[in-house]
Amino acid sequence: DAKTTQPNSMESNEEEPVHLPCNHSTISGTDYIHWYRQLPSQGPEYVIHGLTSNVNNRMASLAIAEDRKSSTLILHRATLRDAAVYYCILRDVPRLIKAAGNKLTFGGGTRVLVKP
Amino acid sequence: DAEITQSPRHKITETGRQVTLACHQTWNHNNMFWYRQDLGHGLRLIHYSYGVQDTNKGEVSDGYSVSRSNTEDLPLTLESAASSQTSVYFCASSPRGFGEQFFGPGTRLTVL
């Protein structure tokens, strides 16, 4: 699986935007970029994913570099509830139903601290 | 509402005992996964299943087994618990294909 590199931690003030970078220089043409987050004492939860174009949903935005070697997760207005570990994960599109691409390979993630 | 549950939420056991952790989902998802999470490591895949009677080994499968007799459940069994298996265990499920994974609340297992 192609690997991702994220900073260990980031701090933000409440109500301000947070930009979480992710480097994936060995990404292949069929790798989707997924983001999950894990709140304290909970299981991970899906945030967003994309392939080439920028994506927006109710939780966040995903900005993907033109060469796809990096991406940025954007939390537009951080709240205290956004304090979590954010994981950037590459997933290949499975060619078969049983293909290994359905698995998630988690790295260390970025721990986000939101200050009131 | 559909959900995924794990039981027990906390378990203390002794070295050498057999332990089974339960995972139950009501989404009718084909895919189910077991991960473990330890300090200093991200989540690591133990076993996964893409449907009834299908099971596959993940990256840290030694000492663990699973069976899938129906769509809703994927129990994880530690055949002979070891202290190195003290961890937090997460179960997840996803629809057939490329859907997002939904995680359970986790089971904290301590092996003394």
Interface residues (C-beta under 8 A of the other chain):
Chain A: Y32 H34 Y36 S41 Q42 G43 P44 E45 Y46 H49 Y87 R91 V93 P94 I97 K98 G101 N102 K103 L104 T105 F106 G107 G108 G109
Chain B: N31 F33 Y35 G42 L43 R44 L45 Y48 Y50 D54 G58 F90 A92 S94 R96 G97 F98 E100 Q101 F102 F103 G104 P105 G106
